[in-house]
Amino acid sequence: MVDRELLLFMPASSIFFAMLSGEILSKLASISSSSNLFTSPEDKIAYSYDGTPLLQQLPGAVIRPRSAEEVSQIVRLANQEGFPLVARGSGSGLSGGSVPLEDSVIILMNHWNRILEIDEQNLTVWVEPGVITGQLHSAVEARGLFYPPDPGSAAICTIGGNVAENAGGLRGLKYGVTKDYVMGLEAVLANGERVRTGGKSVKDVAGYNLKDWLVGSEGTLGIFTKILLRLVPKPETATTMLVFFDRLSDSAEAVSAIIASRITPAALEFLDNTTIRCVEDYARLGLPTNLEALLMIEVDGRKAVVDEDADRILSLCRKHGASMINVAENEQDAQRLKSARKVAFAALARIRPTTILEDATVPRSLVAPMLEFIQQVARKRNLTFGNFGHAGDGNLHPTCLTDERDEKEIHAAEAAFEEIFEKAIELGGTITGEHGTGLTKKKFLERQVGSAAVELMREIKRVVDPNAILNPGKIFSPKPRCEGPLPGNRDQLQKFLDQGAFV
Ligand SMILES: Cc1cc2nc3c(=O)[nH]c(=O)nc-3n(C[C@H](O)[C@H](O)[C@H](O)COP(=O)(O)OP(=O)(O)OC[C@H]3O[C@@H](n4cnc5c(N)ncnc54)[C@H](O)[C@@H]3O)c2cc1C
């Protein structure tokens, strides 16, 4: 959840970092050519935000490097001159990860969009970081292979952004998340050094596992320039179903019953009544709008197993009060049913000017109490919430439909999300299942993982990025040491720290 104090943090970065002088800009232009450096107000506005509401900050400049060597040179220059860098894929992030800091340089990676090698013998694919996830799906599926991670934003997000956020998505329940498919990485580290970690060997335990350390680092430890992903055989067939329930609690019980029956669907997604009504209004799929919940379920694999699993799932749903069932008859139909879930965010976003979507996550057996709690909080604070998400893995997306011009309502929304995160932590869950900590969740991180863990994260960051060049202020505040080398005005910084900033 966005805390407007965060916005105050961002301009404050100029205390740490050098202004982007004409001299720095011409050095940047000499690295990547002036045609790849963007400094006009229009260009800066285009890269001043991501998918997160209420966060916006103009960068100092935007650069489009042409090679890993250029990325390395830009990082070295940033260290010499003292300005921050923010890597950016498609900017679809929902925790403010690619939102710039004042005077930062945005490094665009979305034009590095080539699929370099599909290795059908080793079941791997080398990609550039800017490949769109949905395009990778199509390319490998055309060869009978499958890249399972399937974020709701697959049509727009990049693999680089997915690796940086360790993105999840609709197939996480059966297939896991991005980290389960990253086999190797090439990256530029914060000192400008280029590293390659991992490779095509299925087993590889040489040294520290730098690959997994970089996955999910939200652009704060390295910039990915090439990514090796694991593929699996494409499932022989799939069955997609929409199951409707009069009562929300019945749908949650059906989810628990499916999991307990040892069937693992590829997708087990949930929409509440507010979301169903918005989806129907938007997409006209013929959904009944008077029911409390909908489950979108997909099973995939060998035909005989899929048929059997689908039958068992449907009978469990009937037993738990399903009032209507829709089973796809062909691929086109399946896409139509799946779109009920895929358009949920867009459909909710039409209702009010500001849509705040979060991803509080709980152990999957606790989805029902968590949903009940979210509804209570919304009622108590007189807010409109739509709820949907990955019910099968406990990853919920409570979504507040609000208006940023209404201060009072925004405060109520902030307070509501604070309660929701507290509850998720109390239930043994997490403040973020897949969107990352970024700017919006960092104030809750310590409550979940504890101060020792946050301090260890800070220590790691200090060691690998002593000048706080890569995406500083994301995940946790820097709280820099004053004895180390710091860019910017040391006196101003000390004064700022004395006032208790960043603690
Ligand atoms: C409608 C919608 C649905 C969504 N559904 C899901 C979902 O189901 N599951 C899910 O997990 N997320 C979802 N998201 C969130 C978002 O799409 C993911 O976080 C995605 O991984 C971001 O990719 P991106 O290319 O847009 O990255 P950006 O938003 O540009 O960047 C995200 C982070 O990655 C870093 N980064 C980008 N490229 C690189 C690189 N080459 N090297 C190092 N760091 C880099 C950035 O600095 C930033 O910290 C959704 C978003 C929307 C708008």
The ligand as an ORCA input file, in Angstrom:
! r2SCAN-3c Opt
* xyz 0 1
  C      -2.731     -6.075    -14.877
  C      -1.531     -6.571    -14.129
  C      -1.500     -7.883    -13.716
  C      -0.402     -8.374    -13.017
  N      -0.387     -9.683    -12.648
  C       0.683    -10.182    -12.003
  C       0.702    -11.553    -11.607
  O      -0.245    -12.313    -11.828
  N       1.812    -11.999    -10.965
  C       2.878    -11.183    -10.695
  O       3.860    -11.646    -10.116
  N       2.874     -9.880    -11.058
  C       1.817     -9.361    -11.702
  N       1.806     -8.033    -12.070
  C       2.950     -7.161    -11.703
  C       4.048     -6.998    -12.787
  O       3.544     -7.238    -14.090
  C       5.240     -7.915    -12.495
  O       5.880     -7.495    -11.304
  C       6.287     -7.964    -13.603
  O       7.265     -8.914    -13.251
  C       6.960     -6.620    -13.886
  O       7.645     -6.734    -15.126
  P       8.049     -5.416    -15.941
  O       8.766     -5.833    -17.159
  O       6.860     -4.565    -16.163
  O       9.051     -4.759    -14.919
  P       9.120     -3.255    -14.357
  O       7.835     -2.884    -13.719
  O       9.666     -2.361    -15.404
  O      10.229     -3.441    -13.229
  C       9.979     -4.213    -12.099
  C      11.263     -4.330    -11.279
  O      12.210     -5.071    -12.031
  C      13.418     -4.329    -12.169
  N      13.962     -4.694    -13.482
  C      13.346     -4.622    -14.671
  N      14.164     -5.086    -15.634
  C      15.320     -5.444    -15.039
  C      16.551     -5.984    -15.493
  N      16.800     -6.252    -16.777
  N      17.532     -6.226    -14.578
  C      17.330     -5.972    -13.253
  N      16.183     -5.452    -12.778
  C      15.194     -5.200    -13.663
  C      13.007     -2.880    -12.006
  O      14.081     -2.070    -11.555
  C      11.904     -2.997    -10.974
  O      12.444     -3.038     -9.680
  C       0.694     -7.512    -12.743
  C       0.666     -6.176    -13.172
  C      -0.436     -5.705    -13.846
  C      -0.418     -4.265    -14.306
*
